[in-house]
Structure formats: structure tokens, C-alpha cells
Amino acid sequence: QVQLVESGGRLAQAGGSLRLSCAASGRTFSSYSMGWFRQAPGKQREFVAAISWGPGVSYYSDSVKGRFTVSRDNAKNTVYLQMNSLEPEDTAAYYCAARSGSWSPHGLDYDYWGQGTQVSVSS
């Protein structure tokens, strides 16, 4: 069982930066691939970024590539999402998720989810 708790969401201005954190419980955090997803009001949940277990290879959606960076600290059982050059379109609830094994851009492939943290970007 893995419990995930996100933090760091808040109101930011367009062009600004935020760093989201996702703290995980459990001793086998390093064996999980971690994903970040977001859901805006009235829209479907979408993949944002993921980082694989082990060597920590990262993957991004086209909409955030070059602006967001996902990283993990296995010693702290924490995954991060550094968000730069924020745009109003980035406004959403952001969720982290954990999956045993390889990464996936599909939310249904993830076994554990956090409660989400709200990011709002003003123009």
C-alpha cells in the first residue's frame, strides 16, 4: 500500500514558477514509476509527466515539454514537479500517482493516487 500526499499548489501569475511535491509512504518507493496528471474543471484528466523507477527517466506531454521538469528523491520518498513559464491553461488540480514497474501515460494504469493540489494561474 502506498499513500501519496501532494503539496505546493497555489495561485501564481502567468510566466511564474511553482514546485509541486508528492510525498509517498512505504519502503519500496524506488520501485514505483511516478506520474503527474491534471484535471481542469469540465475537462478530462490528462497526463502531464512521469518518471520511471530505477534510473528515473522522465517523460512529458507535449503541452508541458520544455517548461516542466519531473524529478524524484528516493531517499526522501518524494517526487517533484517543477513548473516554469506558467500559463493560464495550466490551471488545474494536479495529482500524483504511483505504478509498480514501468511508466505509463494512462491514468488507469496507476495503482495509487494522491488527493490533488490546486494550481491556478492568472493572466
BELTA-V996748 format. One line per field, one symbol per residue. ss: DSSP state (H for helix, E for strand, C for the rest). psi: psi as a letter, one per 40 degrees, with the letter a starting at -180 (. if undefined). A space follows every 10 residues. Layout:
ss->???
psi->???
This chain:
ss->CCCEEEECCC EEECCCCEEE EEEECCCCHH HEEEEEEEEC CCCCCEEEEE ECCCCCCEEE CCCCCCCEEE EEECCCCEEE EEECCCCHHH CEEEEEEEEE CCCCCCHHHC CEECCCEEEE EEC
psi->hhhhhiieia hiiheaiihi ihhiiiefde ehihihiihi heiihihdii hiibefhiii ideehedihh iigddefiii hhhifiidee hihhhiiihh aiiiehdeei diiaeihhhh hi.
